[in-house]
Amino acid sequence: MAGRAGGSADSPGLLATVETFFQRAAAMVEERAAARGRLSWVRGVLETIRRCSFVLEVSFPLRRDCGTWEMVQGWRAQHSQHRLPCKGGVRFSSSIGVDEVKALAALMTYKCAVVGKYKGNVKQMRTWEHELEKITRHFTVEMAKKGFIGPGIDVLAPDVRTGQREMSWIADTYIYTLGYGDINAQACVTGKPISQGGIHGRRSATGRGVLHGIENYLTNTDYMDRIGLSPGFPGKTFVLQGFGNVGLYTMKYLHEYGARCICVGERDGAIYNPRGINPKELEDYKQGHGTIVGFPKAEPYDGSILEVPCDILIPAATEKQLTRENAPRVQAKIIAEAANGPTTPAAHDIFLQRNILVIPDIYVNAGGVTVSFFEWLKNLNHISYGRLSFKYEQESSYHVLQSVQHSLEQWFGKARGEIPIIPSPEFKARSASEKDIVYSGLAYTMEYSAKQIMAMAARYNLGLDQRTAAYLCALEKVFTVYDEAGFTY
């Protein structure tokens, strides 16, 4: 079964990988706690943080369209309830186990703590491509019966092989069953269609978060000097593993900022063009052909795309892609983990030894959960962002222009007539939409979180080890909640 906690020393399971990174950060916290005589208390709280609090496992029968019956297995893990609601993605997969669910739940806890949002967990399901609506609605009812879904309890979101359609089914099922009568029931899930209470910018949020995550390091001259790379996106090359939703938007945004994608890979093949691949053209080709293989403006690539020489490597597919075996051959200066858990502990250590900057998953792919937080708040407030202020802000801007005109006329006099202040076309067109507000909030969150991680790295003298710094940020925030609130029992 996939995602077991154990695995081998060279290829640990995802849960073992997450716990290894956790223990490295926890050891540093314990060392400082021992110096202050608080080791016993700190160690107890850290063990509380490490363990998964609740796991719901269900099995229910499904009558297939062909008339046969199958048993569907599903899990929902709530890693921590130090803050509510819990939050996490919905993943459909035919090869997944409870340990992988717990690992992804833990990653969501740390990710939410890093960016300062609500806490997280993950639901997974062993399923098939067909009869998805039946399965989704049935599992939603099972979660509702056990208290694993609700706007103030546990909020779901899209993940692998799920999107707006599935989120709409979940919301509809909850609203008309156990959520009936709750005015906030729509907030039980994020990533919904706009018509169902979704938010503009959610679909592209993770990819845009990857952009800002890379940007915050790429524009930092101290970190760029350490790895021997010039600051800024223009002229940089990047390689993308995975061309799903996250990969597509990551590619689009980096392309807009002046970087050049030279290689893209998926399960069925890879393409390469040293002059660059246009993201819109590749998107159109994949929509028409169902694959990136055969894209006419690039050559087939038979080797490992993780080893293609480039400035930035972006694994945006699945976990455990960078291992002890291939890490020595990676030829990138920066690795931005757009996927969850793509790097094993052994590979992480090799990258540090080779002076490669790894921007960790619990920070760089937190754009999705950040904008999910904004959608959740929108649903609770029952109004779109900016609706109460759009007109006021626009009129305020024109009042400023009138004030400038009045001041100039007073200073220079009106002997030569009025001094016109003419707004530019850009000024006239500028009116902050909901998407603009969401993007602004996301950019600020990613920038602020990066500064916290960098400060933590400096505090513990971690150098390029941004992963341990990010885990330390997460542990410090979660620990503070327990330390100040204590335990109920």
N, C-alpha and C positions, 0 to 999 in steps of 0.2 A: 504493500500500500504506500502511496506517495507521501512524502513529508514526515517520515518518522523522526522522533526526537534523536534517535541514535545515529544510524548510518555508520560509515567508516571514518577513520581519522582524516583521510584525504577528502572524503565526500560526506560531510555531516548532513543530517536532515536540517530542514529549515528551522525547526524549533531549537535544535542544538546550536545552530549558527546564531540565532537571536540571543539565546541565553549566554553564549560565549561572549558576545559583545557587551551584554548587560553586566556580566561578572567582571569584565575588565574595568568598566566604569565604577562598579560597586566597590571593587578593591581599593580604588583611589579614595572614594568617599570614606570607607572604613578606616583607612590609614590616618586620615585627618581626624576622624571621630575618636580613634584610640588616643591621639595626642591630647584630646579634650576630655578624656575619661567618659565618653558616651558610647563606647563601642557596642555594648550589649543592646541598648535601645535602638541604635542606628542599624545594627545588623538585623534585628527583628523586623523593623519597618521595611528594610530593603527586601527581605524575604517575602514579606506581604506583597510588595510591589511586583516581585518576580513571578509569583504564582498566578495562574488563571483562576478567577473567582468562580465563574459559573459557565457550564457548558450544557446546552440543550441538544439532545440527540433524539430525532424522531424517525420512524419508518412508517410509511403508509402505502396502501396498494393503489396502483394506477391501472385503469383499464385502457390499453392502447387502442389507437384507431383501428388496428388490424384485428382487434377482438381478444388479444392475449392480455394477461395480467402480469405486472411487474411490481416489485417493491422499490420504492424510492427512499433513499436515505438523505437526511439533512441534518446540519449542525448550525448552531448559533452560539458563539463564544463571547462572553463578557469578561474581558481580562481584568478590568478594575472598575469599581464603582466609587472611586474617591470623589468623582464629580459626575453629576448626571445632567443630561441624558448620556447614555453610551452611544457610540457612533461607529459605523463600519459598513463595509461593502457587501454586496450580494454577488456571489460567484457561482456560476453553473459549471460543473466539471464532472467528467466520468472517471477521473482518477485522482481522488483526493481523500485525505484521512483526517481524523480529528486532531492529530498533532500539528498538521499544517494549518488547520483552522486556528488553533491556539497560538501558533507562531505569528500569523497575520494579525490576530487580535492584539498581541503584545506590541507588534510594530505600530499598530494604530494608536495604542495608548501613548507610546513614546513620541510618535509623530504629532499627535494633537497637543502634547505637552510642549514640544519644541516651538510650535507656532502659536501656542497660547489659546487654543480653542477647547471645545468640550472633549471628553475622552472617548476612546474608541474601542471597537471590537469588530468582529467579522463573522458573517454567516456564509457557509459554503453548502453546496448541495451536489450529491451525486445524481446525475440526471441524463436526459437525452435531448436531442435537438427538437423533437416533435412533442406535442402535448405540453409545451412550456406554460401556457396559460393555466391549464388545470393544476399543474404542479405548483406554480407560483402562488396561486390563490389558496390552494390547500395548505401549503406551508405557512402562509401568512396567518391563516386562522389558527394553526397549531402554535405559532409564536405568540399570538394574541392571547390564547387561552392560558399560556404559561407565563405571561408577563414579560415577553422578550421583544415587544414592539410597542411603541407609543411615543408621542411627542415629548414627554417628560421622562421617558424611561429608556428607550432604545430606538435610535433613528437610523434607518437603512439608507443605502446609497448604491449606485452602480459600481460594478467591478468587471472582472473578466466575463465576457459573453453576456453581459446584461447592459441595458441602457434605459432610455426614457420609456420605452414600451413596458418593460417589466416593472419599472418603478410606478408607472401609472396603474398597472394591475394591482400592485401591493397597496397603494394608497386607496384605490377604489374599494378593495376588499375590506380593508381595515375600517374605512369610514362607514360602510354599510353593514358592519357586523359589530364587533366589540367597541369600535370607536364611535358608534352612533350616539349622538347627543353631545359629543365633545367638540366645541367650536374650533379647537386647535388640531383636530384629527388629521388634517392635511399635512401637518408638520411631522408626521410619523416617518416620512421618507423624503430624501432629497434627490436631485437629478431628474426631476419630473419634467414633462413637457410644460411649456409656458402656460398653456390653457388649463393645466391642472395645478397651477401654483408654483411652477418652476421659476428659475431666475435666468436672465440673459447672461451669457458668459460661462455657464456651468460646463457645457460640453467641452470647451477648449481650456478649462481652468487648469487641469493638471499639466498640459503642455505649456501653458503660459507660465505656470509656476516653475517649470524646469528652466524656461528662458530666464526668469528673474534670479533663480538660484545660481545658474551659471554666471549671469551678469554680475552679481554681487561679488563673486570671487574674481572674475575676469577683469573687473575694473579696479581691483585692489592691487596696487603696485607692489606691496610687500609680498603677497603670495605669488604674484607673477614673477617677481625677481627670484624667489626661491626655486621655482621650477624652470626658469629660463625662457619665459614666454612674454611677449609684448602685451600690454593691456588692450582691451577692446575686442569687439567681434570682427571688424572688417579684416578680410584676408585669412581668417581662421578656417581650417577644414574640420569637418566632423563626420563621424561614421555612426549610423543609426541601426541598431538591431531591434527590429519590430516596427511594423508600419500600421499598427492599429490606431485607435483614437489618440492615444498619448503620443505615439511616434509621429503621426501625421501633423498634429498641431505644433509639436516641438520643432519639427523640420520647417514648417511654415514660418514660425516666429524667428528662428535663428537665421533663416534665409532673408527675412525682412531686415534684420539687424546687420547684415553684411557678411555672415559666415557662409561657407560653401559646403554642401553635402556631397561627398565623393563616393559614398557606398551605402546601400540600404540592403538589409537582409531580412528574410522571413523564413518560416519553416520549409517552404517549398523551393527556396532558391534565393540568390543574391544578385545584385547588379552593381556595376562600378563605372564611374566616369570621373577621371581626375579633374576635368574642367567644371564639374558640378552638375547636379541633378535638380531640375526645377520641380518643386513640391506640387504645384498645381497640375502640371502635366502628368506627374506620376500618379496623383490622386485620380485624375480623369481616366488614365489608362487602367488603373486597378478597378475602378467602378465599372468599366466596360468589359474587362476580361477576367475579373475575379482573382487576379494575381499580379505581382510586379514582374514576374518572369516574362521575358520577351520584350520589355520596354525598349522601344527602338532607339532612344537617345542615350543608351548605356550598354555596356558589355556584360555578359554573364560573368559571375565571379564564383570560382569553384573552391577557393580556400576558405579559411576561417575569417569572417569579417571582423572578429574581435582583435585580430592581429594586423589589420590594415594600418599602415602608417598614417597618422592624423594628429591634429592638435587636441580634439575632444572626442572621446568615445562615449556614446550614449546607449547603454543597454536598456531597452524599453520593452522587453518581452517577458521572460519568466525568471524565476529565482535560480540561483546556483549556476550561473553562466560563466563566471570568472573563478577559476579554481587554481589549486596548486600547480596543476599540469600546464595550463595555458598562460598563467600570469607572467612568467618570465618572458613571453614572446609578445606581450601587449606593447604597442609602440605609440601610445597616446601620452600626452602631457597631463590631461585632465580626464577623469572618468566621472560622469554625472549619472547617478543611479536612478533613472526614471522608472525602473521596475522595482518591485519589492524584493529585497534580499538577493540581488544578483551576484553578490561577492561573498565567497566563503572566508572564514577567518584566516586561513593559510594564505589565500590570495591577497587579502588586505595587508598582511604583514609584508608580503613580497613587494607590493606597491609602495609601502612606506620606505622599504630599503632602496627601492629604485627611484625615489624622489618623485613619485607620481601623485598628484593631488586627486583624492577621491572625495567627491561631494556626496555625502551619504543619502540613502533613500529616505530616512526619516525626516530629512529636511527638504531635499530638492524635489521630491514628488508630492509634497504636501499641499500643492495648489488646489487639488480637487476637494480635499476635506475642508480647506479654508473657505472656498466658495460655497460648499455645502452648508457651512455654518451661516453664511450670509443668507442663503435660501431659507434655512430654518428660522432665522430671525424675521425674514420677510413674511413667512407664513404665520408666525406668532403675532406680528404687528398688523397683519391683514391689509397691507398697503405696499405698493411698489416703492423701491428706493427713489427718492427725488421727487415723487409726485407732489408733495406739499411745498417743495422749494424751487422747482425748475423755473417757474414764472418769476418768482421773487428775485432769484439770483440774476436772471436775465435783465430785469428792470434795474436792479442795483448796479449792474455793470454800466448801463446807459446813464444812470445818475452820476456815476464817477466821471464819465466822459463829459457830461454837461458841467460838472464842477470844474474840470480842467479847462474847458472852454471859457467859463465865467472868470476864472482866475487869470487866464491869459489876457482877456479883454480888459480886465481891471488894470493889469500891469502895463499893457501897451496902449491902452485907450482905444476908443472906437472911431477915431478920426478917419481911419482908412477902412472902416466898415467892420463887420463881424469877422471873427477868426473862426473858420469852420473846423470842427473836429470830425473827420470822416472815418467811421469804422471800416476796417479792412474786411474783405470778403470772408477771411478766416474767422474774424471776430464775430461777424454776423451769423456765420454758420455754427459757431460754437455754442452748444447747449448740451450740458452733461446728461447723457441718457443713463438708464439703469446699468447698462453694460460698462459705461465709462466709470461710474461710481464703483462697480464691482472690481473692475481692473485696477482702479486706484487703490482700493482697500487691499487687494491681493499684493500689489507691488510693495505697499508699505509693510505688510505683514512679513513678506519674504525678506525685505531689507532689514527690518528690525530683528528678525530671528537670526539672520546671518551675522549681524553685529554681536548678538548674544553668544553665538557659537564661537566666533573668533575671540571674543573676550574670555570665554571659558578655556579655549585652547591656550591663550597666553597665560592665564591664571595657573594652569596646571603644567605649563611648559611642554605642550604636546606637539608643537611644530605643525606638520602637515596632517596629523591625525585628527581630522575633523569629525570622524565618526564617534570616537570616544568623547570628544568635546560635546557633540550633539546629545549623546546618551547622558552625559553628566548634566546637561541643561534639563533634560527631561526628568531625570531622577531627582534633581534638586527641587523642581516645581512640584512633583507628585509627593515627595518626601515632606515638603513644607505643609501641604494640606493635612497629611496624617500627623505631623508633628504639632501643628497648631490646633487641629480639631480633636485629636485623640481618636479613640475607638469607642463605639457605642457599648460594647460588652467587655 
